Amino acid sequence: MDPSVFPGTGTPEPGGVTFDQLRRAVTLVCDRANIVGCDVNELSPHYDLSGASTAAACKIVREMALALQRQDQEKHR
């Protein structure tokens, strides 16, 4: 993610994706693919004392969990 919205990383990527772009991509992939696991990496709260990066990462994990729940509900209909 772009360090302007996600400064809590040891490997900043200027010009990286925005939060909304990542959220849409995660939702799209989770809705269309058979996901069996996921991982969050490169979050380093040490580099972001405001907590914005941790909050963004938690929101992305929530989006993944909700998408996986929808996927599971579709399988059991």
C-alpha positions in Angstrom: 0.0 0.0 0.0 1.1 3.6 -0.5 3.0 4.9 2.5 0.7 8.0 2.6 -2.1 5.7 3.9 0.0 2.8 5.3 3.2 4.2 6.8 3.7 1.2 9.1 5.9 -1.0 6.9 9.6 -1.6 6.6 9.3 -1.7 2.8 7.3 1.4 1.7 6.1 1.5 -1.9 5.5 5.1 -3.0 2.7 5.1 -5.6 1.4 1.8 -4.2 -2.3 0.9 -4.1 -4.8 2.9 -2.0 -6.8 1.3 0.8 -10.0 1.3 -1.4 -8.1 -0.3 -4.3 -6.8 -3.1 -2.0 -10.2 -3.5 -0.3 -11.9 -3.9 -3.7 -9.2 -6.3 -5.0 -9.5 -8.5 -1.8 -13.3 -8.6 -2.0 -13.2 -9.5 -5.7 -10.6 -12.3 -5.3 -12.4 -13.7 -2.2 -15.8 -13.6 -4.0 -14.5 -15.4 -7.1 -11.8 -17.8 -5.9 -11.7 -20.8 -3.6 -9.6 -19.2 -0.8 -8.3 -21.6 1.8 -6.1 -19.3 3.8 -4.7 -15.8 3.9 -1.9 -13.8 5.4 -1.1 -10.3 6.4 2.6 -9.3 6.1 4.7 -6.2 6.1 2.7 -4.5 8.9 5.1 -3.0 11.3 3.3 -0.8 13.9 6.8 0.4 15.1 6.9 2.6 12.0 3.4 4.1 12.5 2.7 5.4 16.0 -0.6 6.8 14.9 -2.0 3.3 14.5 -3.4 4.0 11.1 -1.6 1.1 9.4 -2.8 -1.3 12.1 -6.4 -0.1 11.7 -6.2 -0.4 7.9 -4.8 -3.9 8.1 -7.6 -4.9 10.5 -10.2 -3.6 8.1 -8.7 -5.6 5.3 -8.7 -8.7 7.4 -12.4 -8.0 8.2 -13.1 -7.7 4.5 -11.4 -11.0 3.9 -13.3 -12.7 6.7 -16.7 -11.3 5.5 -16.0 -12.4 1.9 -15.0 -15.9 3.1 -18.1 -16.1 5.1 -20.2 -15.2 2.1 -18.3 -17.9 0.1 -19.1 -20.5 2.8 -22.7 -19.5 2.9 -23.0 -19.9 -0.9 -21.5 -23.4 -0.7 -24.1 -24.5 1.8 -27.2 -23.3 0.0 
